[in-house]
């Protein structure tokens, strides 16, 4: 699970931050969601649900998980573990992964290059730069996977040429074919034209998930791999989702 930063209004480490007690105790998730939204107009309160602990609520705030009390007087940032069974299960991490998967699924509808292999039943997301050597190697590993849908977010980071290539692939009639050509080392054809593209949205998505280099691979359950990952290890991770 990525570190919780809490944007500009909370410290970056594990914390206990008192909020001004401007609202009375509310005691239910819907009321707490409305209260936090009113108290923090610059943030997006995506969801509020009761945690396994009485009086403690899990809040997804700008895509990050924190906890608050029913009076909304405190925020807690960190992980809750279920130790009723061993090994302990990190409930916060599991919920964060579900949140990540939901955000990526929504973004992939109009911002990712989609390829389907076999029945397409397993989901993989990737952030890739078209000039990234490890991304090219990853593309060869993806070719070894079956029964998978791969959503690639073109994420140019290395140079302007990377951005130009990403735009060309996105604007191509056959996006998958164009991306594969770039991964095989092809240059942009002469006379290539641009079009409306989602690179700014992808850059914002990458920033949201702390993607600072490529490739980054995230499975449909939210599990993340930073850097190159082999097809064998992907198969093991995908099998573990069941």
Secondary structure in CASP SS format (residue, H / E / C, confidence):
PFRMAT SS
TARGET T0000
AUTHOR 0000-0000-0000
METHOD secondary structure of the structure
MODEL  1
X C 1.00
X C 1.00
X C 1.00
X C 1.00
X C 1.00
X C 1.00
X C 1.00
X C 1.00
X C 1.00
X C 1.00
X C 1.00
X C 1.00
X C 1.00
X C 1.00
X E 1.00
X E 1.00
X E 1.00
X E 1.00
X C 1.00
X C 1.00
X C 1.00
X C 1.00
X C 1.00
X C 1.00
X C 1.00
X C 1.00
X C 1.00
X C 1.00
X H 1.00
X H 1.00
X H 1.00
X H 1.00
X H 1.00
X H 1.00
X H 1.00
X H 1.00
X H 1.00
X H 1.00
X H 1.00
X C 1.00
X C 1.00
X C 1.00
X C 1.00
X C 1.00
X E 1.00
X E 1.00
X E 1.00
X E 1.00
X E 1.00
X E 1.00
X C 1.00
X C 1.00
X C 1.00
X C 1.00
X C 1.00
X E 1.00
X E 1.00
X E 1.00
X E 1.00
X E 1.00
X E 1.00
X C 1.00
X C 1.00
X E 1.00
X E 1.00
X E 1.00
X E 1.00
X E 1.00
X E 1.00
X C 1.00
X C 1.00
X C 1.00
X C 1.00
X E 1.00
X E 1.00
X E 1.00
X E 1.00
X C 1.00
X C 1.00
X C 1.00
X E 1.00
X E 1.00
X C 1.00
X C 1.00
X C 1.00
X C 1.00
X C 1.00
X C 1.00
X E 1.00
X E 1.00
X H 1.00
X H 1.00
X H 1.00
X H 1.00
X H 1.00
X H 1.00
X H 1.00
X H 1.00
X H 1.00
X H 1.00
X H 1.00
X H 1.00
X H 1.00
X H 1.00
X H 1.00
X H 1.00
X H 1.00
X H 1.00
X H 1.00
X H 1.00
X H 1.00
X C 1.00
X E 1.00
X E 1.00
X E 1.00
X E 1.00
X E 1.00
X C 1.00
X C 1.00
X C 1.00
X C 1.00
X E 1.00
X E 1.00
X E 1.00
X E 1.00
X E 1.00
X E 1.00
X E 1.00
X C 1.00
X C 1.00
X C 1.00
X C 1.00
X H 1.00
X H 1.00
X H 1.00
X H 1.00
X H 1.00
X H 1.00
X H 1.00
X H 1.00
X H 1.00
X H 1.00
X C 1.00
X C 1.00
X C 1.00
X C 1.00
X C 1.00
X E 1.00
X E 1.00
X E 1.00
X E 1.00
X E 1.00
X E 1.00
X E 1.00
X C 1.00
X C 1.00
X C 1.00
X C 1.00
X C 1.00
X H 1.00
X H 1.00
X H 1.00
X H 1.00
X H 1.00
X H 1.00
X H 1.00
X H 1.00
X H 1.00
X H 1.00
X H 1.00
X H 1.00
X C 1.00
X C 1.00
X C 1.00
X H 1.00
X H 1.00
X H 1.00
X H 1.00
X H 1.00
X H 1.00
X H 1.00
X H 1.00
X H 1.00
X C 1.00
X C 1.00
X C 1.00
X C 1.00
X C 1.00
X C 1.00
X C 1.00
X C 1.00
X C 1.00
X C 1.00
X C 1.00
X C 1.00
X C 1.00
X C 1.00
X C 1.00
X H 1.00
X H 1.00
X H 1.00
X H 1.00
X H 1.00
X H 1.00
X H 1.00
X H 1.00
X H 1.00
X H 1.00
X C 1.00
X C 1.00
X C 1.00
X C 1.00
X C 1.00
X C 1.00
X C 1.00
X E 1.00
X E 1.00
X E 1.00
X E 1.00
X C 1.00
X C 1.00
X C 1.00
X C 1.00
X E 1.00
X E 1.00
X E 1.00
X C 1.00
X C 1.00
X C 1.00
X C 1.00
X H 1.00
X H 1.00
X H 1.00
X H 1.00
X H 1.00
X H 1.00
X H 1.00
X H 1.00
X H 1.00
X H 1.00
X C 1.00
X C 1.00
END
